[in-house]
Amino acid sequence: MEENSNNIPEYKRPVDEYLPCEEYQGEDGFCKFTLNNNEYYFSYKGNGKTYLRSQRYQNEPGRDNGIDSIIRNAPLDERWFQEVTEDGKFHYYILKAGNRQEIARSCYYESKEEMEKDYAWVRGANSTIGAGATEIDGVWYSAAAILAKESNTPVYSRPIDEYLPCEEYKGAEGFTKFTKDGEYYFAFNGEDGNTYLRSEGYTNEPGRDNGIESVIKNAPLDERWIKAYDEKEKYHYYALKAGNRQEIARSCEYQDEAAMLAAFAYVRGDKSLIGVGSKLVGGVLMSAAMLAFANAPKEVKLDKIDPPKAAPIAAAAEVPPAAVEKKGGCGRWWPWLLLLLLLLLLCFIFCRGCGDEVSKIAETPNTVIEKVNESASAVGEAAKDAAGKTAESIGEVVEGTVAGAKEIVGSAAEKMEKAIASGESFSLEGLNFVYNKDELTAESKVKLSEIVDVLKKHPDVKLEVQGHTDDVGNDGYNKSLSQKRAAAIKDYLVNNGIAESNLTAIGFGERFPIASNLTEEGRAKNRRIEFKVLK
């Protein structure tokens, strides 16, 4: 496309009396602003986008009359027109008055499809100037808002713009991703289970994931947050915007300012993963409180050493009791028995030799050698017998352990099938990791292969992998470790043919114990992986 002398693309330069689209300021709804003290403009916005923009007015009364003209003419289909620039490069729509005078114009779009999508919104039920919009007591309501009033549905529980009702964003603490009606959403939830930020619908996963990254990048900056009150819909909310003022995410709607400010204080606080001072450390989001704890000097007492930061999620495999008993059998102590016999024999010979004749002394070496050989032979036979019995016992233990493992593996498939049928969550016994790491053991991969086989039979099933730990170590470390381990299992399933879009990995750390953390047995039960089928 052609550019002017200032290297500004033609479609971004002022046309007639219009400014470039990105210069129209303000929040959603009608926004009025002034440039150079004598140029008056307005825009109509929604979803953080500019849907209509005005030409320049020379005074405020003229501009305000333009807004009144839009409200009067917008409900009439015959006042709207779709146009294309003379060179055929850009599409736009306009609203005209009854005298065919243009009142406002949209931004320019490089494709007709983009233009028609925005045109459908500005004419739709969620727009306060769309079809069916009505003025009530001086306030303009969209068709959707009026329908909600008539059905006694609270305004703060209805879909606003492209947002779903707040209760549909519930999920685990941190970022939650989900799909609804072919659109992709995310939410940021707190440790109390409340939703503090929610996204609009995205058309694809990469766009949704980019939205999450944008939240992480912009959340630490105070100037990117706004607190607002919607006079039309009568609710309070806060929102996070990018550097270009595009809204990234919005809070739920609150009926009073105090409730909104309390929620805002939490999401900006030191305990929130996106609060002031939060950082990405090794790919894991950590709040300011978690960072402070991790960086604080640790006091170590001489009479007590704290246990490791976190134990593995799954209990380490134990040596079978039978194997322990056999390990301490004849195979360990027969050399000591032989040595004792030799010492006793030597004592006997020397004591006896004191009273014998000198002629018998010459026979002593041969006698000693014979007795030593006899003793060694006897001990050797005993050792062979003991070793044979030990090997036989160990074989029985190994065979029993393998059979037990097969039984557990088989139950994994059965549990997965049952969970798919009932929607219940289940823990998979025997899933182990390398100590204090997120690396799966070979035995764990064998068990997960059964899960893979079942999921391949049900390609539409969506599964949430949940990691849990005991309460040894600090909360932040445990949550990070559980998240990494849940992600490791998700990665294994993906690498073995399960669609990534069907899998979610969440680490809960120590938040949801199923047994007491005061005993080793209880802590072992709490270190677990759970699988939840998402309906």
N, C-alpha and C positions, 0 to 999 in steps of 0.2 A: 504494500500500500504506500501511497505517497506521503511524504512528511514535509512539514514546513521548515522554515529556516532554523527553528529552535528544536528540531528533531522530535517534535511532538506528533504522534500518529494522527492522521486526519480525523479519524472517528473520535479522538479524545479532545479535539479542539472545539472552542465555542462555535455553535451553529446558530445562526440568527441571533436571538437574544438569550440563548441557553448557555449555561456553563457546562464544562465536562461533568459527567455523571458523578464521579467520585468527590466532587466539591460540594455536593448537597448534604448539609450537615444535619445532625439531630438523631433522635431515637425514633421508635416505631410510631406510626400515626402521622398527623400533619406536623411538620417542623418549619418554623419560620426563622430566617436569619438575614443579616444585613452585611453588605460589603462596601468598603470605601465610604461609609456614612450616608450614602445616597442611592444605593442599589439594593432593592428589596426582593427577596426570593422566598419561595416555599417549596417543600417537597412532600410526597406521601410515601412513607416507608412501611415495611413489614419484614419480619425475619432478619432484620439488620440490613436489608437491601432497599435500594431506591426503586420504587415502581412507577412513580410519576414525578416530574420536575417542572417547575414553572419557568417562564421567561423572566426577564428583568422588569421590575416595576419601579416607577419613579417615587412612589410614596407608600406608606403603610396602608391607608384606606384602599388603594388600588389592589395591593396584594391580598388583603383580607377579603375583598370582593371576589378575587379569583378563587379563593378557597371555598367561599359560599357557592360559587358557580359550579365547582366540582361536585359538591354535595348535592346540589339540585339536579345536575345532569347525569351523574354517574349511574343511577339506577336504570337509565333508559338505554336499551341496547342500540337504538339507532344513532346514538351520539358517539359511539366508539368506532374507530377505523384502524385497520392494519395497513401499514405502508412499507415501502422499500425505497432506499435512496436512489437517486437518478442513475448512479453507476451500478446499481444492483448489488452492492457489496453488503449493505447493512439493512436489517429489518427493525421496525419499531411500531408502536401503536400510539394513538393520540385520542384525546377526548375533546369534543367540540361542543360549543353552545348551540342554541337553536338558530342563531344567525350564521352558523358555519364558521364562526371565529374559533381558532384553536385556543383551548384553555391550558392544557398541559400535555406533555409528551413523555414517553418512556425513555429509558436509556437505549443505546444502539446495541443490536445483537448480530453476531456474525453468522447465525443460522436461524432459519424460520422456526425450527423446533424449540430453540432456547427462548425465542420471543413468545411463542404460543404457550409455553409452560408458565411464564410469569404473567401473561395476559389472563390465563385461566385462574391464577390465584387472585389477581386484583379484581376479577369479576366474580369470584367464588364466595362461598358461604362464610369463610373465615375473615373476609375483608370487610371493614366497616364502611366501605363505599361499594361493596359488591352487590350482586343481585339480591334483593330482599332485605337490604340494610334499611334501618328505620331509626328516626330520631325520637327519643323518649326523654321528656323533661330536659331538653337541651343537650342530651348526650346521644351520640350515634352508636348504635349496636349492630353488629353483623347478624346475618340470618341465623348462624349457629348460636350466637349469644341469646337471641330472642327465643329460639327453640329450647335452650337450656332453662331460661326463665319460666317458660310455659310448662316445662316438665319438672320444675322445682329441683333441678340439678344444680348444686352449688357451682358458681363460676370457677372457683379455684380447683375443681375436680374435672373440668372439661379440657379437651384438647385445645391448646392455644397455638396459633400459627401452625408450625410443623411439629410441635411437641405433643407427646402423648400425655394423658393424665398422670400425675406424679406417682400414684400407687403402682403403676406398671413398670417402674424403674427399680423396684426393690431388688436387693441382691446382697452378696457378701461385701465385707468392708473393702474399700479401695475401688478400683475401676471394674465395672461389670459390663460385659458386652452381650447383646442379644439381637435377635432378628424377629420382626413382626410384619406380616403382610408384604414380604419381599423387600422391606427396608431395614437398614442396619442402624442400631442405636447403641449409645453407651451411657453409663451413669457413674457418678462418683458418690459412694455411700460411706457413712461414718460407722465407727465401732458400735454406735447405739442402734444401728439398723435403719436410720433415717437417710433419705436421699437428699444430698446437698447440691448436686449439679446434675443436669440431664441434657442430653443432646437432642437436636432435631433428627429427623430421619435422613440417612445417607443412602444413596443408590447402590453403593458397593462397599466391600470390606476395607479396601485401601483408604477410601475417603474417611470412613469411620475411624480407622487406626490413626490416620493423620490428625483427626480432630482430638484424639486423646493426647498425642504428642504436642499439639498446640496448647492444650490445657496445661500440661506439665511445664512447657516453655514460658507461658505467659502468667501463670498463677502467682509466682513469687513477686510480680511487679504490681505495686499498689495502684498505679495509674491505669491498669487494665481492668479494674473492677468498677462497676457502677451499682448504685442502689437506686431503685426507681419505684414510682407509684403510678399505676395505670388508672387514670381518672375514669376512663370509659368502663373498664371491667371491675374497678373498685378492689384492687389487691396490691400488695407490696411484693417486691421480688428484688433479687440482685442477679447480676450477670457478669460474665467474663468475656472480654473482647480482645481481638488480636490488634496488632499495630495499625492495621488498616480500618479499625473500628468495626470490623465484621464480628458479629456475636458468635462465640464459639459454643458456649453453654449457658444455661440459665437455671436458677434455683426453682424450687416449687413456688406456688403462689401462697402468700400468707395474708390472712384477713386483718391482721394488725401489724403495725410497724415494730413493736417490741419483739414479737415472735421472729420476724424477718431478721432483725438485728442480732438476736441470740444465735440464730443459725449462721449468720455471716461471721460472727465472732469465732465460732467453732471452725468453720472452713478456712479462716485466715489464721487460726491459732497454731501454737507450737506442737499440738498433738495430731494435727491433720497432716496427711501425707503431701498435701499441696499447699500447706500453710506457709507463713513467712519463715524463711530459713531452711525450708525443705530442700533436699538435693537428691540427685541420682547418684548412687554409689555402686559401682560395679553392675550397672543395669537394674538396680533395685532402688525404688523410691524410699527415702527415709525422712521422717519428720524431724523438726528441730529438736524435739525431746529425745528421739531415738539417737540422733547424732551426738547430743550432749552426753547421754548415758554412755555411748560407745567410746567417747573421747575422754571421759572422766577418769582420773587415776584410781586404780583399784587397790584397796587395802587388803593385804594377805596376812592372816594371822598364822603364827608359827605352829599353834596347836591344832589348826584346822585349815585344810586346803579345800577351796571350793571345788565342786565337781565340774566336769567339762561344760562348755557353754550350752551344748544341746546334744542329746543322744540321738541315735538313728530313729527314724519314724517307726520302722518295724523292729521287733525284738530280734537280737542276734540269735542264730541257730545254736542250740545247746548240744553238748556231747551226750549221747544216750547213756543212762545210768549203768546199763550192763557193760558198756565199753569201758567206763571208768573203773568198775570193779576188776575187770580182767586185766586192765593195764598194769595193775600193781601186783600181779601173780608171780609165779616162779621165774618168769623170764627176767625179772629185775634183780632178785636177790641170790640166785644160785652161785655167782662168782664169790660172794662173801661167804657162803656156806662152805665152798671148797677151801677157801683160805683158812677158815676156822678149823676144818678137819686136819689140814696139814700141820697147823700149829700144835694141835693136841697130839698128833702122831709123833712129832719131833720131841715134845716134852716126855712122852712115854718112853721113847728109845733112850734118851739121855739118862733118865732116871734109872732105867733098868740096867744100863751099861755100867753104872757105878759099882754094881755088885758082881758083874760077869767077869769071866776070864778074858785075858787079853786076846786070846785066839779067836774069840767070838766077834771082836770088834771088826775084823776084816770082812765078816759076812754082813755087817750092818748096812752099808750103802745099797747092796742089792735088795735087802729086805725093805728098806725105805722106798726104793724105786717101785718094787712090786706093789706095796700097799698104796702108794700114791696113784699108780695106774688103776688099781682096783677102785679107789675112791672116785677118781676122775670119771671112770666108766660109769659108775653108779649114778653120780651126779648128772652126767651127760644124758643118761637114759631118762632120768627124772625131768631134766630140762626139756628134752624132746617131747615127752608125754605132755608136760604142761604147755609147751608152745603149741602142740597140736590141738589141745583142747581150747586154748586161747584163740587160735585162728578160727576154729570151728564156731566159737561163740561170737567172735567179731563178724564172721560171715553171716550169722543169724541176725545180728544187730543191723548190719548194712542192708541185708535183704529186707528186714522189717522197715528200716528207714526209707528205702526206695519205694516200698509198697505204700508207706504212709504218704510219701510225697506224691505218688500217683493219685492217691485218694484225694489229697488236697487239690491237686491240679484239676481232677475231674469235678470237684465241687465248685471250682472257680467258674467253669462253664455253666454248671447248673445254676449257680447264684446269678450269673449274668443273664441267663435266659429268664429266670424268675423275676429279676429286676425289670427287664424289658416288658414283661407281661403285667407286672403290678405297679411299676413306677417307684418301688421302694429302693432306698440306698442300702449298700452292703459294704462291709470291709473284707479285703482279701488277705487271708492269713498267709504268712510266709514270705511276704514281700520285704526284702532286705536291701539295704544300701551299704556301701563302704562307709566305715565309721566317720561321722561328722562331714559327709560329702553327699552329693546328689548323684552318685554313680551307682547304677543298678548292679547287683551281683548276677552271676550266670544263672543261679537257681531262680531268681526273680524273673528273669527274661523267659525262662521256660513256662512259668505260671502265666505271664502276660500273653504268651503265644496263644493260650486257650481263650483269653479275652478277645484277641485279634480274630480268631476263627469264628467266634460267635458274632462279633460286630460285622464281619463280612457277610454274614447271612442276613443282617438287618441294616442295610446301607443307609437307611433314613433315620436311624436312631441317633439322637444327640446325647452326649455323655459329658458329665462334669466330674473331673478328677479332683478330689479334695485331699489336701495334705494336713496332717495333725501331728503335734508333738506333745511331750510331757512338759512340765513347768520348770525343768532344770535350765538355768540360763535366763537371759533377759527376753522380754516379749518381742522386741524388734528382731533379735537374732533368730529366735524360734520361728517367727512368721516368715522371715526371709528364707530360712532353710526349708520350711514346709512348702513354700511356693516353688523353690527350685526343684524339690523332689517331685511335686505334682507335675511340674513342667517336664521333668525328665521322663516320666511315664507317658505323658502326652506325646513327647517327641518319639518315644519308642513305638507307640501305636501308629503315629503318622508315618514313620519310616518303614512300617510293615504294612502299609496299604490302606490305612483308615483316613478318611477325608478330614483335613485339619478343621474345616468349617463346622464339623460335627463335634468338635472337642473343645472343652474349656478346662483350664487348670487354675485352681485357687488354693492358696495356702492360708490356713486359719491359725497356724501356730498352736498355742496352748489354750485357745479360747473355749474349746468344746471337749472337755475330758469326758470319758465314759467310765472311768474308774478313779479311785483315789490316787493322788500323786505322792502319798506318804509312804507307799511301799514300792519295792522294785517291780513286783507283779503288776500293780496298778499302773505304774509308769510305762511298763512294756505294752499294756493294752492301749494306753493313750497314744503311743507312737504307732500310727496306722495310716493307711491310705483307704479312703472310701470312694466308691463309685456311685454317682447319682444320675439316673436316667431323667433327662429333661423332656417333659411332655410338650 
